[in-house]
Amino acid sequence: MESPSPGYRHRVLVLAYYFPPMGGSGVQRTAKFVKYLPMYGWEPVVLTAEPGGYYAFDETLQAEMERAGIEVRRTSSFDPNRLLGKERTVPMPGEVGRKLFSGLSQMFFVPDNKKGWAEPAFEAGKKLLEMRRFDAIFSTAPPYTSHLVGMRLSKAFGLPLITDFRDDWVGNPRHRYPTPWHRKRHEALEREVLQYSAAAVTINRAIQGNLARRTLGASGLKKVHVIPQGYDLDDFTQATPAPARSEVMRLLYAGLFYDAQKPNTFLKGLADLLERRPDIRPRIEAKFVGMLPKKGQQLIAKLKLEDVTVVDTYRPHLETVGELLSADVLWMTVGHQKAEETISTGKLYEYIGTHKPILGLVPEGTAAQTLRQYGAGVVVDPDDVVGTSVALERLFDQWATSALPHVDQAFVQTFNRQHLASDLAEVMRSTLSRLDDVVM
């Protein structure tokens, strides 16, 4: 293949099953990477699946990709989402149904239930790589099928593969291995992908360490780079803050609840506070924007919190950002679970972009460390109802006296999506340079 001319813009094939118009936190990282990569000399072409049934669609995110001029190629896929219809919003299953579906998927599909996308994605990628010059392949997971497709294309065309781990693979807290064979198979696939990758990136140091130790040994940390989740400053300048009530302190949770992430401790802590301090009741509001499970709504009724809570449905991303901007205090939870120290949800970094105080009901680990460095973060154990009540009281008193804590501005800037895209561009550029040196 001919050498690129001076001023040549590198082109990267991006493999991402989850991509707009699919909504939710799973698409944000990839969408923002491809939005900003052209600023740093990389032209992304996204290969994704035609969306089937899904719990959240966001046409505004797709419009953002179109405004940015991102080329998107969509393929068919033979996976369970196809059974739910094309681009049909479906309700998110309850926790029992979700766990049952997840258990069946992990029994019968390795590495995941999106493996039916592998062949259509490979064929579409093959055609793209035959038609035009590309310099690298970037795959993001979950689903881990994406990495297997990326590795197959990389081997076929001799292009470097950069793999992105938005979650741990073998150590993923949501993985349940039905048999020892299943675990060994996942371990073998993870090892093969990481050893083959020219470089890998992940969202925090805890996952970086896990991936490197399991598959690459002591030198693996040099190959696995940390590029955290983040926020897009454009979103905060474009969003319109929701109407606020200056006489009421608004607490906001944006997003989903699943696995060990439950609203129970927060709601019980709020109820305890209002029992101790009834004077606060007319001056506080807890709002949920996203998908509060039925059990959460039942708990609100049981605790008699209907008058101080507002439950809203899933909203387009910019509208959700508007809600974040109008809140006084944001809160999140992780919950005690396997590998809890590795969990740093995308929600946390979106919250950080608002410069608002954040109450984190999180175990010790990455999320807790990030909140403490943020400067305006309050950390409480996810099962500590009394501690949550006390933290809410302290935050209310600070709000009432205009004394809410201030953030570390320099720390906030490290999570700007534009800067993070620059970091990814540098990982890919240095990978090409290193391979060129080897060839020479």
Number of C-alpha atoms within 10 A of each C-alpha: 4 5 6 11 7 6 7 10 14 19 19 24 21 26 28 23 29 23 27 25 19 25 23 22 15 17 17 22 22 22 20 20 21 23 21 21 22 20 13 17 17 21 23 25 20 24 23 25 22 20 23 21 19 19 17 19 24 17 14 16 22 18 13 15 20 13 10 13 14 18 13 16 16 16 18 18 22 16 14 14 18 17 10 13 14 13 18 16 15 15 11 14 14 13 16 10 11 13 16 13 13 16 16 12 16 19 17 12 13 17 22 19 21 22 19 16 21 19 15 18 26 21 14 16 24 16 10 16 19 10 9 9 14 19 21 25 27 26 28 26 22 21 21 27 25 28 29 21 21 31 25 16 21 21 12 11 13 11 19 25 29 29 29 25 24 24 23 24 22 22 17 15 17 18 15 16 16 13 10 8 10 18 16 13 15 18 17 13 19 22 18 14 22 24 16 17 21 22 22 30 21 23 24 22 17 18 27 23 16 18 25 21 14 16 17 17 11 11 10 21 18 12 19 27 20 21 24 21 22 28 27 19 16 12 17 18 12 12 17 16 18 15 11 14 13 10 10 18 21 22 23 25 24 25 19 18 19 17 15 17 18 20 24 16 22 26 21 20 22 27 21 18 21 19 12 12 11 12 10 17 17 13 16 20 22 23 19 21 20 20 20 21 17 11 14 16 15 11 16 20 12 10 13 12 20 15 13 18 19 13 14 13 11 21 20 16 20 20 19 21 24 20 23 27 24 21 25 20 26 24 21 25 27 24 21 18 14 14 15 19 19 24 25 25 20 20 19 21 22 23 23 27 23 21 19 22 25 27 24 24 28 28 22 16 15 19 25 23 16 17 22 15 13 21 18 20 24 21 23 22 19 25 18 15 22 17 18 27 23 16 19 20 19 13 22 23 14 13 16 14 9 9 11 18 17 13 21 15 13 9 14 19 15 15 21 21 26 21 18 24 23 19 18 20 21 14 21 25 17 13 19 17 12 13 12 10 9 8 7 6
